[in-house]
Amino acid sequence: MNVPFYRHDLTAADAGAVASVLQTPFLTSGNVGRAVEDRLCEYFGTKHALLVNSWTNGAVATLLALNIGPGDEVIVPAQTFIATANVAELIGAKAVFVDVDPATLLMNPDSVRAAITPRTRAIIPVHLYGQMVDIAALQDALEDRPDITIIEDAAHCFEGELNGEKPGKRSSCAIFSFYATKNVTCGEGGALVTNDTALYERLLQTRMHGMSAGAIDRFKLGGYRHWDMKQMGMKANLPDLLACLLPAQIDTIDQRLPRRDDLFAVYERAFAGAPIRLPSTIGNSRHARHLFVIHVPPSIRDDAIQVLGEHGIGVTVNYRAVPTVTYYREKYGFAPNAYPVSEAWGAGAISLPLFPSLTKDEQTHVVETVLNQIVPMIEREQSAASR
């Protein structure tokens, strides 16, 4: 049996939504996108929302809007996707890494506090795998530095909550990803939500080359109007051809989460007695269940991936610790084990298939392969290590 790592749920109705956009005068950044932004405001309870063409470009546009650049520092977790750090480097700032909590793999407020310098301008906590960082605890860690901006990386956490609060409630903004494998997807894309009106108004410009007005705004004025450019910006707007795929998913996301909960629970029960490590879940947390990641001894991880592939199971790695990749290791001279928790987790992580249309037979095949093929590999490795 072949089990893909991911399978999308888009249908003919979604193709119809794209066809409808083709009948409008605006294929990009038009009324369809604005309606989606309004829906995002309703869902997250924020004043403003803005669609972007990727999490990465949304984050870069945000840093530009905050006038962060050369000489500034942005604190990020060492255990995350490279984009979280790259956005700081792209605008000339320095990504400053902190290790994560060994149980949850989330950003640790104490580590953040220790990493703050006079150059620190922003912190990007990552809601890894779908579980929210405690933003209130981070704010407490910043009580002496209210000038530092918190930008939530909510790429994995559209429907997540902590203590009844969604992303964007406490921070300056939260940024989401609509990449192909995300819980809400349009192939490529993203969005940010914020209650900061001044930041939102700057983002309207940094998202669109720094221009003071987009095409639809000029159109609504009854004809061409000159625009101005008052600050540096980039091309980060989302086409309506993609935005039209989002409304149906946003409207049903809370109804689809129980299916992810059920799949997650099957894995957890199956592996409860196995020598496999799983991230801990925070109490009073609504987990978005974006990824199900297991940890095996690093010495067998790549062999385990090969065995799973031989049994038709698609997997991936989320993620190797960012400071271990060549660019950051060589630029900053990171020594091995500089971030021990992140490095150890990244060296043994394997993400298993998790998506709503995963069938019982498919998940059973994954579970049985892990228990019958991977667990014996782990036990042999542990036995050899104890000799």
FIVOLO-304575 format. One record per residue: x, y, z of N, C-alpha, C in turn; residue in three letters. Coordinates in steps of 0.001 Angstrom, whole numbers, padded with zeros to 6 digits, always signed. Example, Ala and Ser with C-alpha at 12.3 -4.5 7.8 and 13.67 -1.06 7.14 Angstrom:
# residues 2
+013190-005690+007800+012300-004500+007800+013200-003300+007800ALA
+012850-002250+007080+013670-001060+007140+012900+000030+007870SER
# end
This chain:
# residues 387
+000844-001208+000000+000000+000000+000000+000873+001249+000000MET
+000507+002219-000817+001196+003503-000840+000388+004537-000066ASN
+001052+005233+000839+000412+006276+001633+001203+007565+001431VAL
+000629+008560+000764+001370+009805+000541+001546+010571+001843PRO
+002560+011411+001880+002728+012249+003068+001570+013223+003211PHE
+001039+013673+002065-000033+014675+002092-000946+014467+000898TYR
-002228+014742+001087-003205+014703-000003-004202+015834+000230ARG
-004332+016721-000735-005224+017868-000544-006681+017463-000729HIS
-007571+018332-000259-009009+018063-000310-009750+019025-001233ASP
-009043+019709-002111-009701+020630-003031-010550+019843-004033LEU
-011661+020441-004458-012653+019733-005268-013022+020527-006522THR
-013978+019983-007274-014479+020673-008463-015116+022007-008101ALA
-015681+022098-006909-016267+023371-006474-015195+024449-006361ALA
-013995+024049-005955-012899+025013-005876-012467+025448-007274ASP
-012496+024524-008212-012201+024895-009597-013237+025891-010104ALA
-014479+025721-009663-015526+026671-010038-015273+028049-009470GLY
-014712+028107-008266-014390+029403-007669-013326+030121-008483ALA
-012348+029361-008975-011314+029955-009831-011941+030465-011126VAL
-012831+029670-011702-013500+030086-012938-014291+031368-012731ALA
-014878+031533-011559-015644+032750-011276-014744+033974-011262SER
-013542+033822-010720-012606+034953-010695-012230+035363-012113VAL
-012152+034385-013008-011795+034691-014396-012834+035579-015076LEU
-014018+035667-014497-015067+036517-015064-015021+037939-014518GLN
-014092+038215-013618-013993+039540-013003-012854+040331-013635THR
-012844+041653-013459-011761+042450-014039-010451+042354-013268PRO
-010486+041840-012038-009279+041803-011213-008914+040359-010874PHE
-007820+039892-011473-007338+038549-011177-006480+038530-009923LEU
-006071+039702-009469-005209+039783-008294-005576+040978-007433THR
-005519+040792-006125-005726+041873-005152-007017+042645-005408SER
-008086+041913-005686-009373+042545-005949-010364+042315-004829GLY
-011645+042345-005183-012695+042220-004168-012748+040838-003522ASN
-012350+039809-004267-012344+038461-003691-011365+038396-002525VAL
-010164+038900-002755-009168+038910-001689-009602+039742-000497GLY
-010222+040863-000756-010664+041721+000351-011764+041047+001172ARG
-012612+040291+000508-013651+039561+001242-013032+038485+002137ALA
-011974+037850+001644-011274+036859+002465-010637+037535+003676VAL
-010064+038701+003469-009467+039433+004595-010513+039769+005653GLU
-011697+040140+005212-012779+040410+006170-013138+039141+006951ASP
-013147+038012+006255-013472+036742+006916-012396+036376+007935ARG
-011153+036658+007616-010064+036386+008556-010194+037238+009812LEU
-010581+038489+009633-010805+039359+010799-011891+038781+011701CYS
-012943+038268+011099-014030+037672+011878-013543+036436+012632GLU
-012781+035599+011962-012347+034346+012575-011388+034591+013736TYR
-010441+035503+013542-009419+035730+014567-009777+036849+015537PHE
-010844+037587+015253-011248+038655+016149-010286+039822+016158GLY
-009652+040083+015022-008702+041189+014920-009285+042327+014088THR
-008687+043491+014219-009153+044655+013466-008800+044554+011987LYS
-007662+043945+011701-007161+043970+010329-006606+042600+009922HIS
-006686+042323+008626-006063+041142+008037-005562+041521+006654ALA
-004507+040876+006227-003907+041199+004939-003409+039910+004300LEU
-003854+039630+003082-003372+038459+002360-002007+038736+001751LEU
-001155+037723+001757+000176+037823+001157+000428+036561+000343VAL
+001487+036583-000474+001719+035445-001356+002582+034345-000751ASN
+003027+034523+000484+003699+033465+001237+003914+033948+002661SER
+004124+033003+003573+004488+033409+004938+005764+034238+004882TRP
+006721+033775+004107+008030+034428+004049+007912+035881+003627THR
+007212+036134+002533+007091+037514+002064+006246+038359+003007ASN
+005268+037738+003660+004505+038476+004664+005382+038913+005816GLY
+006302+038037+006235+007206+038379+007332+008207+039448+006912ALA
+008729+039348+005693+009658+040378+005212+008949+041726+005131VAL
+007728+041732+004602+006967+042984+004526+006729+043564+005916ALA
+006518+042688+006896+006310+043157+008270+007575+043784+008834THR
+008705+043138+008635+009970+043690+009126+010280+045022+008447LEU
+009974+045121+007154+010155+046398+006454+009248+047471+007048LEU
+008008+047103+007338+007060+048066+007907+007497+048544+009285ALA
+008257+047709+009986+008762+048061+011313+010120+048752+011246LEU
+010610+048970+010013+011914+049619+009801+013048+048861+010482ASN
+012965+047554+010460+014038+046703+010971+014998+046412+009827ILE
+016290+046500+010108+017269+046308+009055+018665+046113+009598GLY
+019684+046521+008837+021074+046323+009249+021352+046879+010643PRO
+022082+046091+011425+022409+046482+012789+021413+046002+013822GLY
+020246+045536+013366+019210+045060+014285+019289+043543+014442ASP
+018706+043055+015520+018666+041620+015791+017226+041152+015956GLU
+016967+039946+015449+015647+039319+015559+015844+037942+016186VAL
+015208+037703+017318+015356+036430+018026+014383+035403+017460ILE
+014920+034226+017117+014113+033145+016542+014512+031825+017200VAL
+013629+030830+017187+014003+029522+017740+014929+028774+016793PRO
+015804+027967+017361+016711+027168+016538+015985+026002+015881ALA
+014864+025574+016453+014065+024476+015897+012858+025068+015177GLN
+012998+025223+013864+011944+025791+013027+012332+025577+011581THR
+011474+025994+010661+011833+026014+009247+012759+027204+009000PHE
+013649+027067+008028+014664+028088+007779+014080+029466+007495ILE
+012857+029539+006974+012275+030838+006618+012172+031763+007816ALA
+011939+031207+009010+011785+032042+010199+013026+032878+010437THR
+014187+032290+010210+015450+033014+010365+015800+033804+009110ALA
+015511+033226+007955+015899+033869+006695+015316+035266+006535ASN
+014093+035470+007019+013458+036775+006795+014244+037897+007459VAL
+014868+037613+008596+015701+038626+009246+016946+038898+008420ALA
+017569+037838+007951+018800+037991+007174+018532+038689+005842GLU
+017388+038441+005244+017068+039032+003944+017012+040551+003984LEU
+016620+041135+005122+016543+042593+005206+017764+043191+005921ILE
+018801+042354+006069+020061+042857+006602+020210+042791+008103GLY
+019193+042295+008802+019288+042132+010251+019979+040802+010562ALA
+020188+040537+011839+020827+039296+012268+019815+038411+012971LYS
+019736+037157+012542+018907+036174+013231+019677+035658+014441ALA
+019109+035845+015616+019720+035375+016863+018927+034165+017343VAL
+019590+033024+017438+018894+031782+017763+018833+031531+019267PHE
+017734+030919+019695+017612+030422+021064+017139+028981+020997VAL
+017567+028186+021964+017127+026799+022010+015683+026733+022502ASP
+015066+025572+022310+013648+025414+022624+013454+024538+023857VAL
+012238+024538+024360+011895+023704+025504+012019+022233+025109ASP
+012677+021410+025916+012896+020012+025523+011629+019173+025448PRO
+010570+019583+026125+009327+018806+026105+008409+019236+024969ALA
+008180+020533+024837+007220+021033+023846+007866+021441+022538THR
+009179+021703+022543+009927+022202+021384+009534+023629+021015LEU
+008930+024346+021943+008517+025722+021711+009517+026692+022334LEU
+009470+027940+021882+010370+028973+022376+010222+029135+023888MET
+011360+029202+024560+011412+029302+026013+011621+030756+026432ASN
+010708+031340+027217+010853+032746+027618+012171+033049+028322PRO
+012673+032109+029125+013943+032351+029817+015097+032452+028824ASP
+015084+031608+027803+016123+031673+026774+016036+032975+025997SER
+014818+033426+025743+014623+034700+025048+015181+035840+025882VAL
+014851+035856+027153+015316+036922+028043+016848+036999+028038ARG
+017497+035841+028042+018958+035803+028073+019579+036256+026755ALA
+018822+036173+025662+019363+036516+024341+019154+037972+023965ALA
+018392+038706+024744+018092+040103+024414+019332+040975+024582ILE
+019564+041824+023595+020651+042804+023640+020073+044171+023279THR
+020868+045234+023391+020369+046552+022967+019960+046603+021497PRO
+020444+045639+020698+020124+045627+019267+018838+044856+018942ARG
+018274+044170+019917+017079+043354+019665+015891+044229+019298THR
+015275+043936+018148+014115+044701+017699+012840+043868+017645ARG
+012995+042567+017452+011801+041724+017302+012089+040302+017749ALA
+011007+039586+018056+011054+038168+018394+010011+037463+017534ILE
+010398+036317+016975+009458+035538+016163+009258+034168+016810ILE
+008291+034042+017728+007977+032728+018291+007245+031877+017260PRO
+007556+030592+017233+006978+029684+016245+006011+028721+016928VAL
+004778+028688+016442+003773+027746+016955+003989+026399+016259HIS
+005035+025710+016683+005539+024548+015965+004547+023389+015941LEU
+004358+022840+014743+003519+021669+014482+002034+021914+014737TYR
+001667+023116+015197+000265+023430+015456-000036+023808+016887GLY
+000994+023857+017746+000794+024189+019158+001324+025589+019458GLN
+000489+026407+020099+000846+027798+020337+001883+027963+021438MET
+002807+028881+021197+003704+029375+022233+002880+030232+023200VAL
+003291+030274+024451+002625+031118+025447+003079+032567+025240ASP
+002305+033321+024479+002681+034701+024156+002657+035581+025400ILE
+001739+035317+026316+001686+036099+027555+002980+035943+028342ALA
+003529+034723+028389+004790+034495+029092+005938+035216+028399ALA
+005912+035255+027077+006936+036009+026348+006836+037498+026656LEU
+005629+038006+026725+005449+039419+027063+006001+039725+028445GLN
+005827+038802+029384+006397+038994+030716+007921+039050+030651ASP
+008503+038240+029769+009957+038241+029621+010462+039550+029029ALA
+009573+040282+028369+009943+041546+027720+009488+042760+028512LEU
+009130+042569+029764+008549+043677+030527+009476+044888+030613GLU
+010785+044663+030549+011733+045777+030592+012058+046314+029202ASP
+011526+045653+028156+011810+046076+026781+010521+046118+025959ARG
+009621+047035+026273+008361+047115+025524+008553+047527+024070PRO
+009764+047959+023715+010041+048356+022336+010237+047155+021415ASP
+010395+045972+021971+010612+044772+021157+009268+044244+020652ILE
+009188+044014+019358+007949+043568+018716+007871+042044+018667THR
+006710+041500+018996+006472+040061+018864+005694+039808+017579ILE
+006291+039007+016699+005673+038615+015432+005472+037103+015483ILE
+004238+036648+015540+003978+035215+015667+004116+034495+014324GLU
+004927+033443+014317+004972+032541+013177+003892+031487+013405ASP
+002741+031724+012795+001588+030829+012946+001364+030005+011685ALA
+002435+029720+010951+002318+028962+009706+001667+027601+009921ALA
+001873+027007+011109+001319+025688+011418+000032+025754+012227HIS
-000466+026934+012522-001390+027051+013653-002623+027891+013352CYS
-003244+027683+012208-004399+028500+011850-005513+028372+012881PHE
-005855+027153+013263-006987+026942+014163-006571+026716+015611GLU
-005290+026941+015922-004815+026725+017279-005251+027813+018249GLY
-005267+027454+019532-005585+028403+020600-004794+028024+021847GLU
-004581+028988+022716-004026+028735+024042-004788+029596+025039LEU
-005322+028952+026055-006145+029649+027048-007290+030421+026385ASN
-007846+029834+025326-008975+030440+024637-008626+031584+023713GLY
-007341+031848+023514-006912+032960+022661-006258+032439+021389GLU
-006611+033047+020267-006071+032669+018977-004794+033465+018677LYS
-004022+033038+017684-002876+033839+017258-003306+035260+016890PRO
-002454+036223+017207-002739+037619+016897-003432+038376+018000GLY
-003858+037687+019037-004589+038338+020127-003691+039280+020926LYS
-002472+038838+021250-001604+039602+022136-000406+040244+021433ARG
+000004+039696+020315+001223+040164+019650+000936+041335+018715SER
+002003+041866+018115+001822+042917+017109+001142+042363+015869SER
+001491+041135+015501+000798+040480+014388+001120+038997+014394CYS
+000276+038225+013739+000504+036802+013524+000450+036551+012028ALA
+001361+035706+011548+001463+035454+010111+001222+033967+009847ILE
+000377+033679+008854-000027+032316+008522+000492+031928+007142PHE
+000558+030626+006916+000949+030093+005613-000208+029312+005008SER
-000409+029494+003707-001391+028708+002961-000697+027828+001923PHE
+000517+027393+002256+001277+026500+001383+000504+025193+001169TYR
+000909+024430+000170+000151+023267-000291-000219+022287+000809ALA
+000665+022070+001785+000407+021051+002801-000254+021589+004065THR
-000574+022875+004100-001124+023460+005319-002602+023091+005511LYS
-003081+023275+006744-004474+022927+007061-005470+023758+006268ASN
-005102+024992+005952-005836+025842+005005-004858+026155+003887VAL
-005225+025861+002653-004249+025980+001570-004835+026606+000313THR
-003978+027307-000405-004295+027716-001782-003075+027457-002661CYS
-002240+026518-002251-001043+026170-003007+000157+026961-002540GLY
+000115+028241-002760+001097+029190-002236+000323+030390-001715GLU
+000718+030898-000564+000036+032072-000038+000173+032171+001459GLY
-000415+033215+002007-000381+033424+003450-001235+034618+003812GLY
-001238+034938+005079-001997+036090+005570-001407+036526+006889ALA
-001671+037755+007246-001314+038215+008585-002510+038923+009184LEU
-002605+038848+010507-003673+039535+011234-003037+040413+012297VAL
-003659+041556+012563-003106+042499+013531-004204+043401+014079THR
-003983+043889+015278-004845+044918+015870-004177+046280+015850ASN
-002985+046343+015277-002200+047577+015222-002508+048300+013906ASP
-003340+049319+013974-003771+050020+012760-002606+050702+012055THR
-001699+051293+012806-000552+051961+012186+000314+050953+011436ALA
+000540+049786+012028+001315+048747+011354+000595+048273+010108LEU
-000705+048070+010198-001495+047626+009049-001388+048609+007890TYR
-001477+049886+008173-001413+050890+007111-000041+050900+006442GLU
+001007+050653+007215+002337+050559+006602+002457+049280+005777ARG
+001848+048200+006274+001901+046931+005554+001176+046992+004214LEU
+000121+047772+004129-000559+047941+002847+000408+048428+001778LEU
+001407+049186+002202+002396+049702+001263+003574+048747+001089GLN
+004126+048226+002193+005290+047347+002048+004927+046052+001335THR
+003654+045671+001352+003197+044484+000619+003168+044735-000883ARG
+003125+045997-001302+002942+046332-002717+003972+047376-003156MET
+005240+046970-003105+006336+047805-003609+006513+049123-002867HIS
+005791+049341-001783+005825+050637-001113+004858+051641-001715GLY
+004010+051199-002653+003082+052099-003339+001958+052558-002418MET
+001522+053772-002608+000485+054360-001757-000918+053905-002138SER
-001083+053277-003307-002400+052793-003733-002228+051657-004727ALA
-003068+050626-004584-003046+049521-005517-003976+049766-006686GLY
-004010+048805-007619-004793+048980-008841-006281+049140-008558ALA
-006829+048325-007659-008268+048407-007403-008630+049720-006720ILE
-007749+050250-005899-008014+051544-005258-008065+052654-006300ASP
-007134+052603-007245-007129+053626-008294-008359+053482-009183ARG
-008761+052233-009441-009938+051969-010258-011192+052547-009605PHE
-011313+052371-008292-012502+052846-007586-012587+054366-007544LYS
-011475+055022-007774-011488+056485-007796-012006+057023-009127LEU
-012323+056127-010055-012939+056548-011306-011973+056748-012453GLY
-010755+056306-012312-009786+056463-013379-008387+056481-012807GLY
-007426+056673-013669-006042+056622-013202-005733+057758-012238TYR
-005030+057425-011180-004520+058423-010248-003055+058114-009982ARG
-002246+059147-009912-000838+058930-009596-000691+058364-008195HIS
+000235+057452-008044+000552+056914-006727+001928+057422-006317TRP
+002212+057286-005050+003509+057688-004517+004164+056473-003865ASP
+005442+056570-003603+006170+055544-002855+006905+056242-001727MET
+006444+056008-000507+007015+056702+000642+007983+055831+001438LYS
+007975+054530+001203+008897+053643+001898+009186+052434+001025GLN
+010258+051710+001368+010628+050535+000598+009590+049442+000792MET
+009294+048745-000299+008338+047652-000229+008738+046529-001152GLY
+007863+045551-001292+008140+044378-002104+006848+043898-002752MET
+006944+042854-003551+005776+042277-004212+005297+041089-003386LYS
+004280+041298-002557+003839+040242-001644+002337+040033-001654ALA
+001621+040625-002606+000162+040489-002624-000255+039126-003165ASN
-001449+038665-002783-001954+037359-003198-002981+037517-004311LEU
-002839+036785-005418-003835+036860-006493-005211+036370-006043PRO
-006256+036982-006573-007613+036499-006309-007810+035080-006838ASP
-007046+034706-007865-007134+033359-008413-006768+032298-007377LEU
-005969+032670-006397-005638+031768-005298-006503+032044-004072LEU
-006754+033310-003808-007552+033681-002631-008936+033048-002664ALA
-009474+032825-003859-010831+032273-003962-010933+030851-003425CYS
-009795+030171-003238-009815+028820-002689-009962+028805-001168LEU
-009819+029962-000537-009749+030016+000921-011086+030069+001660LEU
-012109+030783+001176-013326+030956+001989-013962+029660+002465PRO
-014108+028683+001580-014760+027429+001974-013968+026716+003062ALA
-012646+026810+002991-011810+026140+003995-011856+026869+005334GLN
-011846+028193+005289-011931+028967+006530-013265+028700+007223ILE
-014322+028631+006430-015659+028434+006998-015836+027057+007634ASP
-015021+026080+007221-015193+024710+007731-014009+024224+008564THR
-013040+025085+008818-011817+024640+009491-012099+024059+010869ILE
-012997+024670+011618-013288+024164+012959-014044+022840+012915ASP
-014793+022605+011841-015500+021341+011699-014549+020219+011264GLN
-013443+020591+010631-012481+019591+010167-011444+019227+011225ARG
-011260+020083+012224-010245+019810+013241-010497+018506+014001LEU
-011743+018154+014361-011945+016879+015063-011411+015667+014304PRO
-011448+015713+012970-010887+014613+012191-009379+014523+012423ARG
-008707+015667+012445-007271+015672+012734-007011+015201+014165ARG
-007870+015618+015092-007738+015156+016479-007806+013631+016551ASP
-008757+013052+015824-008934+011599+015847-007704+010883+015279ASP
-007195+011366+014160-006016+010751+013550-004808+010862+014480LEU
-004667+012021+015094-003579+012264+016031-003663+011281+017200PHE
-004882+011098+017711-005089+010212+018859-004765+008760+018517ALA
-005076+008338+017297-004751+006972+016876-003246+006753+016940VAL
-002491+007705+016411-001030+007596+016467-000538+007573+017915TYR
-001057+008481+018724-000591+008566+020114-000846+007265+020872GLU
-002023+006689+020701-002334+005425+021382-001438+004292+020877ARG
-001223+004260+019584-000434+003177+018992+001015+003206+019459ALA
+001544+004404+019653+002964+004526+019995+003205+004746+021488PHE
+002147+004647+022284+002263+004965+023715+003298+004097+024424ALA
+003397+002831+024071+004346+001951+024748+005627+001720+023983GLY
+005802+002428+022888+006974+002227+022032+008108+003172+022430ALA
+009345+002818+022115+010491+003679+022424+010623+004824+021422PRO
+009533+005564+021285+009465+006688+020350+009083+007926+021140ILE
+009775+009004+020890+009478+010235+021617+008532+011110+020806ARG
+007564+011740+021497+006634+012686+020892+006707+014005+021653LEU
+006447+015137+020993+006398+016416+021714+005242+016430+022707PRO
+005435+017112+023826+004379+017248+024829+003386+018320+024408SER
+002153+018176+024876+001111+019163+024607+000851+019986+025860THR
+000782+021298+025695+000523+022206+026809-000932+022069+027247ILE
-001174+022155+028544-002536+022152+029046-003300+023378+028586GLY
-004599+023225+028426-005485+024306+027983-005107+024823+026600ASN
-004597+023910+025773-004190+024265+024415-005081+023560+023406SER
-005514+024296+022389-006186+023666+021253-005142+023533+020155ARG
-004684+022329+019961-003619+022027+019008-004208+021984+017604HIS
-003547+022614+016643-004046+022613+015267-003777+021301+014544ALA
-002968+020427+015153-002701+019103+014576-002199+019205+013137ARG
-001267+020115+012907-000758+020255+011542+000185+019121+011175HIS
+001105+018789+012072+002070+017731+011792+002113+016741+012953LEU
+002290+015452+012621+002559+014444+013647+003996+013991+013457PHE
+004829+014322+014426+006267+014092+014307+006729+013152+015411VAL
+007459+012121+015019+008070+011209+015979+009573+011449+016004ILE
+010205+011024+017098+011657+011154+017211+012250+009777+017460HIS
+013235+009419+016638+013953+008156+016780+015425+008474+017003VAL
+016239+007512+017424+017668+007794+017583+018259+008348+016288PRO
+018984+009446+016356+019542+010045+015141+020365+009071+014305PRO
+021000+008111+014945+021854+007173+014216+021074+006278+013261SER
+019773+006124+013476+018973+005275+012583+017938+006066+011792ILE
+017884+007388+011996+016804+008166+011377+016753+008004+009863ARG
+017876+008183+009188+017852+008116+007727+017516+006709+007237ASP
+018008+005686+007946+017648+004311+007586+016149+004082+007788ASP
+015599+004665+008854+014163+004525+009110+013349+005168+007992ALA
+013787+006327+007538+013103+006991+006426+013123+006104+005186ILE
+014263+005462+004935+014371+004584+003774+013429+003389+003899GLN
+013362+002801+005079+012477+001653+005294+011014+002054+005106VAL
+010637+003197+005658+009262+003669+005478+008958+003876+003999LEU
+009914+004431+003266+009729+004618+001834+009580+003305+001096GLY
+010346+002300+001502+010251+000981+000871+008888+000344+001109GLU
+008224+000774+002171+006875+000280+002463+005792+001225+001932HIS
+006184+002129+001062+005221+002991+000384+004713+004158+001193GLY
+005417+004526+002261+004941+005585+003150+005746+006859+002929ILE
+005042+007927+002599+005688+009216+002406+005925+009909+003737GLY
+007136+010360+003968+007479+011077+005199+008366+012261+004842VAL
+008605+013114+005819+009545+014214+005637+010180+014513+006985THR
+011067+015510+007022+011748+015899+008256+011396+017339+008585VAL
+010816+017563+009754+010453+018904+010231+011016+019101+011637ASN
+012144+019700+011883+013105+020173+010912+014498+019918+011470TYR
+015511+019924+010629+016869+020010+011151+017036+021376+011806ARG
+017802+021455+012881+018017+022734+013551+018633+023727+012570ALA
+018074+024921+012517+018512+025909+011525+020000+026238+011647VAL
+020577+026392+012855+022003+026730+012926+022930+025658+012363PRO
+022399+024456+012062+023254+023396+011527+023349+023419+010008THR
+022499+024188+009322+022590+024230+007860+023803+025058+007460VAL
+024315+024812+006284+025608+025366+005889+025677+026883+006008THR
+024667+027594+005527+024716+029063+005523+024949+029607+006922TYR
+024125+029186+007866+024230+029739+009222+025442+029193+009968TYR
+025765+027941+009747+026926+027360+010421+028214+028075+010012ARG
+028338+028350+008713+029557+029000+008240+029566+030496+008529GLU
+028416+031160+008410+028383+032605+008632+028685+032962+010077LYS
+028120+032198+011019+028250+032546+012435+029172+031609+013212TYR
+029734+030608+012528+030694+029730+013181+030117+028901+014309GLY
+028880+028449+014151+028255+027652+015208+028981+026319+015380PHE
+029323+026004+016617+029935+024716+016922+028846+023666+017094ALA
+029185+022396+016883+028196+021341+017130+027674+021405+018565PRO
+026396+021155+018717+025732+021142+020021+025612+022530+020651ASN
+025661+023564+019819+025446+024921+020338+024010+025087+020822ALA
+023095+024366+020182+021677+024392+020558+021239+022937+020727TYR
+021605+022324+021850+021496+020864+021983+020097+020293+021825PRO
+019088+020968+022369+017726+020427+022266+017267+020427+020811VAL
+017443+021559+020149+017008+021684+018754+017782+020742+017843SER
+019079+020625+018074+019900+019772+017222+019555+018302+017411GLU
+019366+017891+018664+019035+016491+018918+017676+016129+018328ALA
+016703+017038+018489+015385+016755+017921+015459+016711+016397TRP
+016088+017688+015799+016155+017746+014346+016887+016573+013729GLY
+017815+015985+014463+018582+014859+013943+017801+013554+013971ALA
+016691+013526+014748+015927+012287+014844+014473+012399+014444GLY
+014058+013562+013937+012646+013810+013642+012201+013152+012339ALA
+010994+012587+012363+010338+012064+011162+008864+012442+011239ILE
+008352+013108+010209+006934+013474+010154+006163+012407+009385SER
+005109+011899+010007+004280+010857+009398+003067+011469+008694LEU
+002433+010738+007788+001249+011260+007090+000146+011680+008060PRO
-000396+012867+007841-001502+013375+008666-002308+014364+007836LEU
-003470+013938+007380-004360+014800+006600-005766+014219+006699PHE
-006805+015056+006575-008174+014605+006861-008646+013398+006068PRO
-008182+013236+004833-008667+012111+004030-007840+010844+004213SER
-006907+010848+005158-006151+009638+005481-007129+008559+005941LEU
-007138+007423+005260-008109+006379+005585-007627+005514+006750THR
-008558+004741+007306-008204+003838+008400-007158+002832+007946LYS
-007328+002280+006751-006364+001299+006245-004996+001943+006035ASP
-004991+003167+005523-003715+003849+005306-003001+004114+006626GLU
-003738+004606+007613-003097+004894+008892-002654+003607+009584GLN
-003439+002562+009462-003046+001274+010038-001741+000788+009421THR
-001593+000973+008124-000354+000574+007448+000832+001364+007991HIS
+000645+002656+008215+001722+003478+008776+002078+002991+010177VAL
+001066+002809+011014+001296+002382+012400+002004+001031+012442VAL
+001508+000066+011678+002097-001273+011708+003529-001268+011189GLU
+003802-000437+010198+005167-000364+009679+006112+000227+010717THR
+005666+001264+011398+006501+001854+012447+006744+000839+013561VAL
+005685+000167+014011+005824-000770+015130+006607-002023+014745LEU
+006406-002514+013533+007018-003784+013136+008381-003635+012473ASN
+008660-002451+011937+009927-002246+011236+010847-001252+011949GLN
+010298-000120+012359+011139+000939+012929+011452+000679+014400ILE
+010464+000257+015165+010707+000002+016596+011800-001052+016806VAL
+011817-002174+016064+012933-003109+016234+014289-002479+015917PRO
+014334-001578+014951+015586-000880+014656+016024-000050+015858MET
+015054+000616+016489+015356+001430+017673+015856+000543+018806ILE
+015180-000576+019023+015558-001470+020124+016945-002056+019905GLU
+017283-002407+018673+018627-002917+018399+019674-001844+018664ARG
+019356-000614+018261+020292+000487+018482+020474+000751+019974GLU
+019398+000743+020715+019487+000978+022156+020247-000146+022852GLN
+020041-001370+022391+020754-002504+022978+022251-002404+022723SER
+022607-002019+021493+024028-001882+021161+024677-000761+021959ALA
+023926+000324+022169+024474+001473+022892+024691+001172+024367ALA
+023932+000206+024905+024032-000103+026336+025141-001102+026650SER
+025753-001662+025634+026806-002663+025866+028112-002001+026304ARG
# end
